[in-house]
Amino acid sequence: MRFRLALPIALASLVVFAPVAARDPATPEQRIQRLEKQLRQVQRQVFPKGQPADTAGFSDEPAATQSAVGVIGDRLDAIERQMAQLVRTSEENGNRLSVMEADVARLRADQDRRLRALENGAAAAADSGTVAPAQQDPPEILPPAPEPRVETSPPPRPRPKVEGGAPAAPTAALTGEAAAEAAYDAGYRLWTARKYDEAIKALDAMAKKYPDSRRVSWASNLAGRAMLDKGQPRAAAEALLANYRRDPKGERAPDSLYYLGQALVKLGQPSQACKAYGELQDVYGATMRSDLKRLLPAARAEAKCS
């Protein structure tokens, strides 16, 4: 009964407001607000106890406001930028890794090429016959300088001499590194006495008997130098190259490269000698002994290295 009475009243109010609205040139937004206000008045008269059950409890606000949509769009843009940055960083790292791998491969190929060049030069020197005599007078050959000793090594013990100047066998039995030192000292004294054949045998025997000694690099290098001083440059080149290849980190590996170049010059192969000198400079430039640094420029000039 109350609903029937309220409805005519609401309609009457709409009829009253309609002429006023017709006379008022309002904007569409204002007209919508006015209609909403009128509808709420009607609802209060029709439903004095509140909104009906189908609309009660629901907010009049839209499900997603413009600001919420903007925030979500900004967050999506930020995520896309971060993903693009990650993809770009991954591609850059991949390119850097490819460049590093190419550099390593190039260094390995260059090292293999140098080693093959040295091996081919030594092999060619071994296979070639006697070298034709040079047209110009040979340079004056100075006596070989004694092999420099390491200051940290203990001085050799005095030994009694036998007839002929060769050192006698040690009176007390030595073992380990001390025995290796004594064996090397024996070969070294034979070399300084210019008994090259005996020195080569003693040094080779020392290297075979004490393969783990640090003096093996010294002994093999000095044996090659003895062959060179004896007038056997082909055998010296083979021995010196073998010492360098067997232990490139040995204490006399740089010396072996230097005297390998000397042997190749005597074999009439200055280009191969220049390769040996170049390998010496590239591998041991920063750690080369002062004696080799002093001798290397003259050796390169003798071989006419560019």
Rosetta blueprint (number, residue, H / E / L):
1 M L
2 R H
3 F H
4 R H
5 L H
6 A H
7 L H
8 P H
9 I H
10 A H
11 L H
12 A H
13 S H
14 L H
15 V H
16 V H
17 F H
18 A H
19 P H
20 V H
21 A H
22 A H
23 R H
24 D L
25 P L
26 A L
27 T L
28 P H
29 E H
30 Q H
31 R H
32 I H
33 Q H
34 R H
35 L H
36 E H
37 K H
38 Q H
39 L H
40 R H
41 Q H
42 V H
43 Q H
44 R H
45 Q H
46 V H
47 F L
48 P L
49 K L
50 G L
51 Q L
52 P L
53 A L
54 D L
55 T L
56 A L
57 G L
58 F L
59 S L
60 D L
61 E L
62 P L
63 A L
64 A L
65 T L
66 Q H
67 S H
68 A H
69 V H
70 G H
71 V H
72 I H
73 G H
74 D H
75 R H
76 L H
77 D H
78 A H
79 I H
80 E H
81 R H
82 Q H
83 M H
84 A H
85 Q H
86 L H
87 V H
88 R H
89 T H
90 S H
91 E H
92 E H
93 N H
94 G H
95 N H
96 R H
97 L H
98 S H
99 V H
100 M H
101 E H
102 A H
103 D H
104 V H
105 A H
106 R H
107 L H
108 R H
109 A H
110 D H
111 Q H
112 D H
113 R H
114 R H
115 L H
116 R H
117 A H
118 L H
119 E H
120 N H
121 G H
122 A H
123 A H
124 A H
125 A H
126 A H
127 D H
128 S L
129 G L
130 T L
131 V L
132 A L
133 P L
134 A L
135 Q L
136 Q L
137 D L
138 P L
139 P L
140 E L
141 I L
142 L L
143 P L
144 P L
145 A L
146 P L
147 E L
148 P L
149 R L
150 V L
151 E L
152 T L
153 S L
154 P L
155 P L
156 P L
157 R L
158 P L
159 R L
160 P L
161 K E
162 V L
163 E L
164 G L
165 G L
166 A L
167 P E
168 A L
169 A L
170 P L
171 T L
172 A L
173 A L
174 L L
175 T L
176 G H
177 E H
178 A H
179 A H
180 A H
181 E H
182 A H
183 A H
184 Y H
185 D H
186 A H
187 G H
188 Y H
189 R H
190 L H
191 W H
192 T H
193 A L
194 R L
195 K L
196 Y H
197 D H
198 E H
199 A H
200 I H
201 K H
202 A H
203 L H
204 D H
205 A H
206 M H
207 A H
208 K H
209 K H
210 Y L
211 P L
212 D L
213 S L
214 R L
215 R H
216 V H
217 S H
218 W H
219 A H
220 S H
221 N H
222 L H
223 A H
224 G H
225 R H
226 A H
227 M H
228 L H
229 D H
230 K H
231 G L
232 Q L
233 P H
234 R H
235 A H
236 A H
237 A H
238 E H
239 A H
240 L H
241 L H
242 A H
243 N H
244 Y H
245 R H
246 R H
247 D L
248 P L
249 K L
250 G L
251 E L
252 R L
253 A H
254 P H
255 D H
256 S H
257 L H
258 Y H
259 Y H
260 L H
261 G H
262 Q H
263 A H
264 L H
265 V H
266 K H
267 L L
268 G L
269 Q L
270 P H
271 S H
272 Q H
273 A H
274 C H
275 K H
276 A H
277 Y H
278 G H
279 E H
280 L H
281 Q H
282 D H
283 V H
284 Y H
285 G L
286 A L
287 T L
288 M L
289 R L
290 S H
291 D H
292 L H
293 K H
294 R H
295 L H
296 L H
297 P H
298 A H
299 A H
300 R H
301 A H
302 E H
303 A H
304 K L
305 C L
306 S L
